[in-house]
Amino acid sequence: MDESFSNLPTSHLLGSVPAVSEEKTATNPEVPGANLQIFPPNNGASRGPGYQTLGGTTDGDAQQSTNNWKGVFSISSYTQYFNVDTDIVLNRLISSLYPISGDFFSKIDANPDLYGLVWISTTLVFVIASLGNCASYLMHRKSDHSTSWTFDVSYMNVAACSIYGYSLIVPLAYYFLLQYLGSNASLIRFWCLWGYSLFIFILSSFLLVIPVEFLRWTIILLVGGVSASFVALNLRSYIRESEITIVVISAFVLQMGLAIFIKMWFFA
């Protein structure tokens, strides 16, 4: 038995070892570490985890899980745009009062929200409707004592239609316009921008109750200028194309028009 084993060629014994090693290598291929993660999952278009592991999902599935998008008419699709802390909202509210910086889009780039749009618009509707009636009452007491004053319920209807319509339709119109002009635009960021631009009107509404017409016009023009500058300057920094300056100017004019409308209808 020993003699038959010793008679085998040495090269035959040594050659069998690499064969086993090659078989193991073929069955256990090494996966490069660079392919274990995908970054970024959605190019910063919406808030989501920075990395995603490859669990056998396709790129479409990874994109869908990151965006959490379940359809236009699904409420859960929009929850990601309301996932903001109080500190973040306060920081963006303060930024809307300083229009010269023009860096609002850089602050919301990682996480644009719709919380400011919904909350600010709803608050503004109730504020201008209620304070508009208070201002009307004070002006009535100041000028005419012979007739009785009545609460105008139509203020609420007009406020809801005008504020909600403006904050939703105007950004949507600019989104489609810029898409048509070939410029990169984000509807969620536009809604976020125009939503926070209305915050200063909430603060100014309390001052517009003062029954002095000259002071009211001074306040609303200053406030309208701040809000319009906030929209126009941030829009200009976002577009970065000189050939569509008319878009920035029109945004400024529309915002000033909203300010004058609030003064003329609710605080006349």
C-alpha positions as CSV (number, residue, x, y, z in Angstrom):
1,M,0.0,0.0,0.0
2,D,2.8,2.4,0.9
3,E,4.8,1.4,-2.2
4,S,1.8,2.1,-4.5
5,F,1.3,5.5,-3.0
6,S,5.0,6.4,-3.2
7,N,5.1,5.4,-6.9
8,L,2.6,8.2,-7.8
9,P,4.2,11.2,-9.5
10,T,5.0,14.1,-7.3
11,S,3.5,16.6,-9.8
12,H,0.2,14.8,-9.7
13,L,0.0,15.2,-5.9
14,L,0.9,18.9,-6.0
15,G,-1.4,19.6,-9.0
16,S,-4.5,18.5,-7.1
17,V,-4.2,21.2,-4.5
18,P,-4.7,24.3,-6.8
19,A,-7.7,22.6,-8.4
20,V,-9.5,22.4,-5.1
21,S,-8.6,26.0,-4.3
22,E,-9.8,27.2,-7.7
23,E,-13.1,25.4,-7.2
24,K,-13.7,27.1,-3.8
25,T,-12.8,30.5,-5.4
26,A,-15.3,29.9,-8.2
27,T,-18.1,29.1,-5.8
28,N,-17.4,32.0,-3.4
29,P,-16.7,35.1,-5.6
30,E,-15.6,38.2,-3.8
31,V,-18.0,41.2,-4.0
32,P,-16.3,44.6,-4.3
33,G,-17.1,46.8,-1.4
34,A,-17.9,49.8,-3.6
35,N,-21.1,48.0,-4.9
36,L,-22.6,47.6,-1.4
37,Q,-24.2,51.0,-1.3
38,I,-26.0,53.4,-3.6
39,F,-25.6,57.1,-3.0
40,P,-27.4,59.4,-3.4
41,P,-30.7,57.5,-3.6
42,N,-32.8,60.4,-5.0
43,N,-30.3,63.3,-5.8
44,G,-31.6,65.3,-2.9
45,A,-35.1,65.6,-4.5
46,S,-36.7,64.7,-1.2
47,R,-35.8,63.8,2.3
48,G,-34.7,60.3,2.8
49,P,-31.9,58.1,4.1
50,G,-28.5,58.9,2.7
51,Y,-27.5,55.3,1.9
52,Q,-29.3,52.3,0.8
53,T,-28.0,48.7,1.0
54,L,-28.5,46.4,-1.9
55,G,-30.9,43.8,-0.7
56,G,-31.7,42.4,-4.1
57,T,-34.0,45.4,-4.9
58,T,-33.9,47.2,-8.2
59,D,-33.1,50.8,-8.7
60,G,-36.8,51.6,-9.1
61,D,-37.7,49.9,-5.9
62,A,-35.0,51.7,-4.0
63,Q,-36.1,55.0,-5.4
64,Q,-39.8,54.3,-4.5
65,S,-38.9,53.2,-1.0
66,T,-36.8,56.3,-0.5
67,N,-39.5,58.7,-1.7
68,N,-42.3,56.8,0.1
69,W,-44.5,57.8,-2.8
70,K,-47.8,55.8,-2.9
71,G,-49.8,57.9,-5.3
72,V,-51.1,61.4,-5.7
73,F,-54.3,60.7,-3.7
74,S,-52.5,58.9,-0.9
75,I,-52.0,60.9,2.3
76,S,-49.0,58.8,3.3
77,S,-47.2,60.1,0.2
78,Y,-47.0,63.6,1.6
79,T,-46.0,62.7,5.2
80,Q,-42.3,63.1,4.3
81,Y,-42.9,66.8,3.6
82,F,-44.3,67.3,7.1
83,N,-41.4,65.7,8.9
84,V,-39.8,68.8,10.3
85,D,-38.8,69.9,13.8
86,T,-39.9,73.1,15.5
87,D,-36.4,74.5,15.4
88,I,-36.3,74.0,11.6
89,V,-39.6,75.7,11.1
90,L,-38.6,78.6,13.3
91,N,-35.3,79.0,11.4
92,R,-37.2,79.2,8.1
93,L,-39.7,81.7,9.5
94,I,-36.9,83.9,10.6
95,S,-35.2,83.6,7.2
96,S,-38.4,84.8,5.5
97,L,-38.1,88.1,7.4
98,Y,-34.6,88.7,6.0
99,P,-35.0,88.7,2.2
100,I,-31.6,90.1,1.3
101,S,-29.7,86.9,2.0
102,G,-31.4,85.0,-0.8
103,D,-30.2,81.6,0.6
104,F,-33.6,80.1,1.5
105,F,-33.3,77.4,-1.2
106,S,-30.0,76.3,0.2
107,K,-31.6,75.9,3.7
108,I,-34.5,73.8,2.5
109,D,-32.5,71.8,-0.2
110,A,-32.1,68.7,2.0
111,N,-35.7,68.8,3.4
112,P,-38.3,71.0,1.7
113,D,-41.5,71.0,3.7
114,L,-45.2,71.7,3.1
115,Y,-45.8,72.2,6.8
116,G,-45.1,76.0,6.5
117,L,-47.4,76.3,3.5
118,V,-50.4,74.7,5.1
119,W,-49.9,76.1,8.6
120,I,-49.0,79.7,7.5
121,S,-51.8,79.9,4.9
122,T,-54.4,78.6,7.3
123,T,-53.3,80.9,10.0
124,L,-53.3,83.9,7.7
125,V,-56.8,83.1,6.5
126,F,-58.2,83.2,10.1
127,V,-56.1,86.2,11.1
128,I,-57.0,88.5,8.3
129,A,-60.7,87.5,8.4
130,S,-61.0,88.1,12.2
131,L,-58.7,91.2,12.4
132,G,-60.3,92.6,9.3
133,N,-63.6,92.7,11.1
134,C,-61.9,94.2,14.1
135,A,-60.4,96.9,12.0
136,S,-63.8,97.5,10.3
137,Y,-65.4,97.9,13.8
138,L,-62.8,100.4,15.0
139,M,-63.1,102.5,11.8
140,H,-66.9,102.4,12.2
141,R,-66.7,103.5,15.8
142,K,-64.4,106.3,14.8
143,S,-66.4,107.7,11.9
144,D,-70.0,106.8,12.3
145,H,-72.0,106.3,15.6
146,S,-75.5,106.5,14.1
147,T,-75.6,103.0,12.6
148,S,-74.9,99.6,14.1
149,W,-71.9,97.6,13.0
150,T,-72.3,94.0,11.9
151,F,-69.8,91.1,11.6
152,D,-69.0,90.4,7.9
153,V,-68.9,86.6,7.5
154,S,-67.8,86.9,3.9
155,Y,-64.3,87.9,5.0
156,M,-63.7,84.2,5.8
157,N,-64.8,83.0,2.4
158,V,-62.7,85.6,0.5
159,A,-59.7,85.0,2.7
160,A,-59.8,81.3,2.2
161,C,-60.2,81.5,-1.6
162,S,-57.6,84.2,-2.1
163,I,-54.9,82.9,0.2
164,Y,-55.2,79.2,-0.6
165,G,-55.6,79.9,-4.3
166,Y,-52.6,82.2,-4.4
167,S,-50.3,80.0,-2.4
168,L,-51.1,76.9,-4.5
169,I,-51.7,78.2,-8.0
170,V,-49.0,80.8,-8.3
171,P,-46.1,78.5,-7.5
172,L,-47.7,75.8,-9.7
173,A,-47.8,78.3,-12.6
174,Y,-44.2,79.3,-12.2
175,Y,-43.2,75.6,-12.0
176,F,-44.8,74.9,-15.4
177,L,-43.5,78.2,-16.8
178,L,-39.9,77.4,-15.9
179,Q,-40.2,73.9,-17.1
180,Y,-41.4,75.2,-20.4
181,L,-38.5,77.6,-20.6
182,G,-36.1,74.8,-20.0
183,S,-35.0,75.7,-16.4
184,N,-34.7,73.2,-13.6
185,A,-37.6,73.7,-11.2
186,S,-39.0,71.9,-8.1
187,L,-42.7,72.3,-7.3
188,I,-42.2,71.3,-3.6
189,R,-39.5,73.9,-3.2
190,F,-41.7,76.6,-4.8
191,W,-44.6,75.8,-2.6
192,C,-42.3,75.9,0.4
193,L,-40.9,79.3,-0.7
194,W,-44.3,81.0,-1.3
195,G,-45.7,79.5,1.9
196,Y,-43.1,81.0,4.1
197,S,-43.3,84.3,2.3
198,L,-46.8,84.8,3.7
199,F,-45.6,84.6,7.3
200,I,-44.9,88.4,7.5
201,F,-48.5,89.2,6.6
202,I,-49.6,87.4,9.8
203,L,-47.4,89.7,11.9
204,S,-48.4,92.9,10.0
205,S,-52.2,92.1,10.3
206,F,-52.1,93.0,14.0
207,L,-50.7,96.4,13.2
208,L,-53.2,97.0,10.4
209,V,-56.0,97.0,13.0
210,I,-54.8,100.5,14.0
211,P,-57.5,102.9,12.6
212,V,-55.0,105.3,11.0
213,E,-55.1,105.0,7.2
214,F,-51.7,106.5,6.4
215,L,-50.1,104.2,8.9
216,R,-51.9,101.2,7.4
217,W,-50.6,102.0,3.9
218,T,-47.1,102.5,5.2
219,I,-47.1,99.2,7.0
220,I,-48.6,97.1,4.1
221,L,-46.2,98.6,1.5
222,L,-43.2,97.9,3.7
223,V,-44.4,94.4,4.5
224,G,-45.3,93.7,0.8
225,G,-41.8,94.9,-0.2
226,V,-40.1,92.5,2.2
227,S,-42.3,89.6,1.2
228,A,-41.9,90.3,-2.5
229,S,-38.1,90.7,-2.2
230,F,-37.9,87.4,-0.3
231,V,-39.6,85.6,-3.2
232,A,-37.9,87.5,-6.0
233,L,-34.3,87.3,-4.7
234,N,-34.5,83.6,-3.8
235,L,-36.1,82.8,-7.1
236,R,-33.3,84.7,-8.9
237,S,-30.6,82.7,-7.0
238,Y,-32.4,79.5,-7.8
239,I,-32.9,80.1,-11.5
240,R,-29.5,81.7,-12.2
241,E,-30.4,82.6,-15.8
242,S,-30.4,86.2,-16.8
243,E,-32.6,85.7,-19.8
244,I,-35.7,85.0,-17.7
245,T,-35.4,88.1,-15.4
246,I,-38.9,88.9,-16.3
247,V,-40.0,85.9,-14.3
248,V,-38.4,87.3,-11.2
249,I,-39.9,90.8,-11.8
250,S,-43.4,89.3,-12.3
251,A,-43.0,87.3,-9.0
252,F,-42.2,90.6,-7.2
253,V,-45.2,92.3,-8.7
254,L,-47.6,89.5,-7.9
255,Q,-46.5,89.5,-4.2
256,M,-47.0,93.2,-4.0
257,G,-50.4,92.8,-5.6
258,L,-51.3,90.3,-2.8
259,A,-50.3,92.8,-0.2
260,I,-52.4,95.6,-1.7
261,F,-55.3,93.2,-2.1
262,I,-55.2,92.3,1.7
263,K,-55.1,96.0,2.5
264,M,-57.9,97.0,0.2
265,W,-60.3,94.2,1.0
266,F,-59.8,93.4,4.6
267,F,-58.5,96.7,6.1
268,A,-60.1,99.3,3.9
